[in-house]
């Protein structure tokens, strides 16, 4: 079943009532950022925006680091197509590796660890998933440079044994998207300059 951006926003509104927080505005920003990149690449902007909106939907239950599996299960149970559920799993992990994440090395005893590990390892990331990966690392409740956002994450969560690995892969991902765009992704976000000048 296809999920529209309007329906995705309704899911976000419902989720906000269950678990209010900055994550909802972050999800909206990721949706808008993904739409802009998709438009420049002549991709389906509706799909990109929708995937951005729902990437963190697992936080509806306040699941914190377990939101990736929670969102995946939630959207599968709702009957939406795999690509919508998959983004919930994929968005936190770069380089087909669940250790390549901003949240520290995952606990092997955490919910769905083996499933997540194998899924991410074998999954061929779509261009939409790569865009969401990058946009997730460029947005809080505002648009930021990748560098600003990575510093924001480290300031809030601390530094882990996988931090340098994750930063290295995040920079590679930005370069890949820049190459596809044939410009610096930041040029699509005049708000970033405004935020820097604050």
TORVO-786242 format. One record per residue: residue in one letter; x, y, z of N, C-alpha, C, O in turn. Coordinates in steps of 0.05 Angstrom, whole numbers, plus 32768, in hexadecimal, padded with zeros to 4 digits. Layout:
% TORVO-786242
AXYZXYZXYZXYZ ...
***
This chain:
% TORVO-786242
X80117FE880008000800080008012801980008025801B800F X800B802C7FEF801A80457FEC8012805780037FFB8058800C X80268066800D8022807A8022802780958016803D809A800B X801480A78018801880C3800E802480D48023802480CD803B X802E80EB801B803A80FE802E802481088041802A810D8059 X800C810C80377FF6811580487FF08101805E7FEC81078075 X7FEF80E780567FEA80D28069800180CF807D7FFD80CA8095 X801980D38073803180D28084803080E8809A803780E480B1 X8027810080928024811680A5800F810F80BA8012811680D1 X7FFA810280B17FE580FA80C57FF080E580D97FEA80E780F1 X800180D380CF800E80C080E1802080CE80F5802280C7810C X802E80E380EB803F80F380FC802F81028112803781038129 X8018810D81098007811B811D7FFC810881327FFC810F814A X7FF480F1812A7FEB80DC813D800280D581507FFE80D28168 X801A80D18144803180CA8154803980E08168804180DA817E X803580F98160803C810F8171802B8110818A8033811781A0 X80128107818780008106819E800980F081B1800680F381CA X801480DB81A7801E80C581B7803980CC81C5803E80C581DC X804A80D981B5806580DF81BF806E80F981B4807D80FA81A0 X8065811081C0806E812A81B6808C812D81B88099812281CA X8097813D81A680B4814381A880BF814F818E80B18151817A X80D88157819080E58164817980E88151816180EC815A814A X80E58137816680E88124815080D38127813A80D881208123 X80BC8133814180A78136812D80AF814D811A80AD81498101 X80B88163812480C18179811280DA8170810380DC817780EB X80EB8161810F81028156810180F9814580E98104814780D3 X80E5813480ED80DB812380D780D0813480C180D4812D80A9 X80C2814980C780B7815B80B280CE816880A380CC816B808A X80E3817080B180FA817D80A481088169809281118170807B X810B8150809B8117813B808A81078137807181128133805B X80EC8137807480DB8135805C80DF814B804880E181468030 X80E08164805280E4817B80408100817A803481028180801C X811481748044812F817380398131815D8023813E8162800E X812581468028812681308015811781387FFB812081317FE5 X810181477FFE80F281507FE7810381627FD58103815F7FBD X811281747FE1812381877FD2813881787FC2813D817E7FAB X814581657FD0815A81567FC2814E81457FAB815A81447F95 X813881387FB1812B81287F9C812381397F84812681317F6D X811981517F89811181637F73812981697F62812781697F49 X813F81707F6E815881767F5F8161815E7F4E816D81627F39 X815D81467F598165812E7F4B815081227F388153810D7F2D X813981317F35812381287F248118810D7F2D811180FC7F1D X811781097F48810B80F17F5380EF80F87F5C80E5810E7F5A X80E180E47F6780C680E77F7180C680F67F8B80CD80EB7FA0 X80BF81107F8A80C081217FA280AC81187FB780B1811B7FCF X8095810E7FAF808181057FC2808B80EE7FD2808880EC7FEA X809880DB7FC480A380C37FD280B980CC7FE680B980C37FFD X80CA80DD7FDD80E180E67FEE80D680F4800780DF80EF801D X80C28106800380B78114801A80A98101802D80AD81048046 X809A80EF8023808C80DB8033809F80CA8044809B80C7805C X80B480C0803780C880B0804580D680C0805B80DB80B68071 X80DB80DA805580E780EB806A80D480EF808180DD80EE8098 X80BB80F3807C80A880F7809180A680DF80A480A480E380BD X80A880C7809980A280AF80AA80BB80A080B380B8808B80C0 X80D280AA80AD80EA809B80B480ED809680D380F8808180DB X80E380A880E380E580A5810080CA809E810D80C780A18125 X80B7809480FE809C808F8108809C807B81208089807B8130 X80B1806B812280B38059813980B58067815480B1805B8169 X80BB8081815380BD8090816C80A180978178809F80A3818D X808D808F8169807180938173806D8086818E805C808F819E X807C807181938079806381AD8090806A81C08094805C81D4 X809F807F81B980B5808781CB80CB807281CC80D7806F81E2 X80D0806481B780E2804E81B78100805581B68111804381B7 X8106806E81B48123807681B481328068819F812B80688187 X8148805B81A7815A804D8194814C803581878156802B8173 X8136802C81928127801581868113801E81728103800E8168 X81138038816C80FE8042815A81008037813D80EC8036812F X8118802E8136811B8024811A810B800A811680FD80088102 X810C7FF8812980FD7FDF812680DF7FE5812C80CE7FD88120 X80DA7FF7813E80BE7FFE814580B0800A812D809980038128 X80BD801C811F80B18028810780AD801480F18098801580E3 X80C1800380ED80BF7FEE80D980A67FDC80DD80977FD780CB X80A37FD380F6808D7FC280FD80727FD080FA805F7FC580F0 X80727FE9810380597FF98102804F7FFC80E580377FF880E0 X8061800380D38058800880B780527FEE80A980417FED8098 X80607FD880B0805A7FBE80A5803E7FB580AD802E7FAB809E X80387FB980C7801E7FB180D180077FC280C57FF17FB880C2 X800D7FDA80BD7FFA7FEB80B07FF57FE380937FE27FEB8087 X80077FD3808880047FC9806D80117FDA8058800B7FD68040 X80227FED8060802F7FFE804B80467FEE803D80517FDB8048 X804C7FF7802580617FEA8015807B7FE9802480817FFA8035 X808C7FD6801D80A57FD1802B80B77FEA802C80C47FEF8040 X80B77FFB801780C98012801780C48025802E80D680328038 X80AB8026803780A58038804E80AE802C806880B9803A8079 X80AA8012806C80B48005808480D38004808480DF80088099 X80DE7FFF806C80FB7FFD806B810A80168073811F8015807F X80FE802D806C810C80468073810F8049809181238055809B X80FD803E80A080FF803F80BE8118802F80C78125803880DA X811E801A80BA8136800A80C1814F801680B68164801780C4 X814F8020809E81678028808F817180438098818980488097 X815F805580A08168807180A3817D807680B8818C808A80B6 X8180806480CB8194806980E181AF805D80DA81C2806380E9 X81B1804D80C581CA803E80C081D6804480A581C880438091 X81EF804B80A581FD8050808C820E80388085821580288096 X82168036806C822A8022806382228005806882337FF4806D X82077FFF806881FE7FE4806C82087FD88086820F7FC08087 X82097FE8809B82167FDF80B482077FEC80CB8207800580CE X81FB7FDC80DD81ED7FE880F381FF7FF5810881F78002811A X821A7FF08105822D7FFD811682348019810C82418029811A X822B801F80F38230803980E88218804B80ED8208805180DB X82158054810681FE8063810E820780798122821C8076812F X81F7808D812581FE80A3813781F7809C815481FF80AB8166 X81E98087815881E08080817381F2806E818381E980628197 X820B806A817B821C805781888218803B817D82058036816F X8229802981858227800E817B820E80018187820B800181A0 X81FD7FF6817781E47FEA818181E97FD3819481FC7FC48191 X81D87FD081A881D97FBB81BB81CF7FA181AE81B87FA081A4 X81DF7F8C81AE81D67F7281A281BD7F6681AF81B07F5581A3 X81B77F6F81C7819F7F6681D481867F7781CF81707F7281D9 X81897F8C81BE81737F9E81B9815F7F9181A681657F7D8198 X81477F9C81A681307F92819781377F8F8179813E7FA2816C X81357F77816F81397F72815281557F75814881597F7A8131 X81697F73815A81857F788152818E7F67813B81987F728127 X818B7F4D813C81947F3B812781857F40810D81927F4080F7 X816B7F45810E815C7F4B80F681667F6580EA816B7F6680D2 X81697F7A80FA81737F9480F0818F7F9180E481947F9C80CE X81A07F8380F281BC7F7F80E881BC7F7280CD81CA7F7C80BA X81AE7F5C80C981AD7F4E80B0819F7F5D809A81A87F5E8083 X81897F6A80A1817A7F7A808E818B7F908082818D7F93806A X81977F9F809481A87FB6808B81C07FAD807B81C77FB98067 X81CC7F97808381E37F8C807681DD7F84805981ED7F888047 X81C67F78805581BF7F6D803A81AF7F81802981AC7F7C8011 X81A57F96803481937FA8802681A37FBA801281B87FC58019 X81987FBC7FFA81A37FCF7FE681957FE97FE9817E7FEC7FE2 X81A37FFD7FF3819780177FF9818E80247FDF819D80257FCB X8175802E7FDF816B803D7FC88175805A7FCA817F80637FDF X817380697FB4817A80857FB5816980947FC9817380A77FD6 X8150808D7FCC813F809A7FDF814980957FFC814980A7800C X8151807D8001815B8076801C8175808580228179808E8038 X81868088800E819F80978012819980B5801781A680C28027 X818580BF8009817D80DB800D817280DF802A817A80F28037 X816280CC8033815780CE804E816E80CB8062816E80DA8076 X818180B9805E819880B6807081A680D1807381AC80DA8089 X81AA80DF805C81B980F8805D81A7810E806B81B1811D807C X818E81108063817D8124806E81788121808C81768134809B X8178810880958175810380B2818D810F80C1818A811780D8 X81A4811080B381BC811B80BF81C0813880B881D6814380BD X81AC814580AD81AD816280A78196817180B48194818980B0 X8186816480C4816E817180CF816A816C80EC816D815680F6 X8164818180FB8158817F8115813C818A8111812C817E8101 X813581A0811E811C81AE8117812381C48104811281D580FE X813C81C480F9814481D780E4815981C880D3816281B380DA X815F81D480BC817381C880AA818E81D180B3819381E780BC X81A181BE80B281BC81C280BC81D081B680A881C981A58098 X81E981BE80AA81FE81B0809B8201819580A981FA819180C0 X820C8182809A8212816880A58224816A80BD8221815D80D2 X8238817C80BB824B818080D0823E818B80EA824381828100 X822C819F80E6821E81AA80FD820D8194810B820D81928123 X8200818480FB81EE8170810681FE815A811481F581518129 X8214815281098225813D8116822F81478131823081388144 X8237816181328240816C814B8228816D815F822C81688176 X82118175815581F98176816681F3815A817281ED8158818A X81F68145816181F1812A816B82068122818081FF81168195 X821F8128817A82348121818D8231813081A88236812581BD X8229814981A68225815981BE820F814D81CF8211814D81E8 X81FA814481C281E2813A81D081E6811D81DA81DE811681F0 X81F3810C81C981F580F081CF821080E781D9821380D181E5 X822480F781D4824080EF81DB824D80E181C3824180DD81AE X826680DA81C7827680CD81B3827980AF81BA827C80A881D1 X8277809F81A58278808281A9828F80768199829D8085818A X8294805D819C82AA8050818E82A68050816F82B9804D8160 X828D8053816682888054814982848070813E827D80728126 X82898084814E828380A08145829380A8812D828880B3811A X82AD80A3812D82BE80AB811682B6809C80FD82B480A780E7 X82B08082810082A6807280E9828C807E80DE828A808180C5 X827A808580EF8260809080E6826580AB80D8825980B080C3 X827580BC80E3827A80D680D7828780D380BB827F80E080A8 X829A80C180B982A880BB80A0829480B3808A829580BC8074 X828280A08092826E8097807E825980AC8078824F80AD8061 X825280BC808B823F80D28086824A80E68072823C80EF8060 X826480ED8075827180FF8062827280F28046826D81008032 X827880D88045827880CA802B825C80CC801E825980D08006 X824780C8802E822C80C98024822680E58019821A80E78003 X822D80F9802782288115801D823681198002822B81247FF0 X824F81108000825E81137FE7825181047FD08250810D7FBA X824580EC7FD6823780DD7FC2821F80EC7FB8821A80EF7FA0 X820F80F77FCB81F781077FC381FF81207FB581F281287FA1 X8214812E7FBE821E81467FB08225813F7F93821F814E7F80 X823281277F8F8239811F7F748221811B7F62822281227F4B X820C810F7F6D81F4810B7F5E81E681257F5781DC81297F41 X81E781377F6B81DA81527F6781EB81637F5481E081767F48 X8205815E7F528218816F7F44821A818B7F50821F819F7F43 X8216818B7F6B821981A47F7A821A819C7F98821481857F9F X822181AF7FA9822181AA7FC5820481A97FCF81F581BC7FC9 X81FC81957FDD81E081927FE681D881AA7FF681C081B17FF6 X81EA81B7800481E381CF801481D881E5800381C981F6800D X81DE81E67FE981D481FB7FD881B581FA7FD581A9820D7FCC X81A981E37FDC818C81E07FDB817F81EA7FF4816681EA7FF6 X818F81F38008818581FB8022818F8217802A81A28218803A X8183822C801F818C824780288189824B80468196825C8052 X8177823C80528173823E806F818C8236807F819082408095 X819D8225807381B6821D808181C88236808581D3823A809A X81C98247807081DA825F807281CE8271808881DD827D8098 X81B38274808881A68284809C81AC827A80B881B1828980CA X81AB825F80BB81B0825380D681CD825880DE81D2825D80F6 X81E0825680CB81FC825B80D28200827880DB8211827D80EC X81F1828A80CF81F582A780D581E782B080EE81EA82C680F7 X81D8829E80FB81C982A6811481DD82AC812A81D482B38140 
***
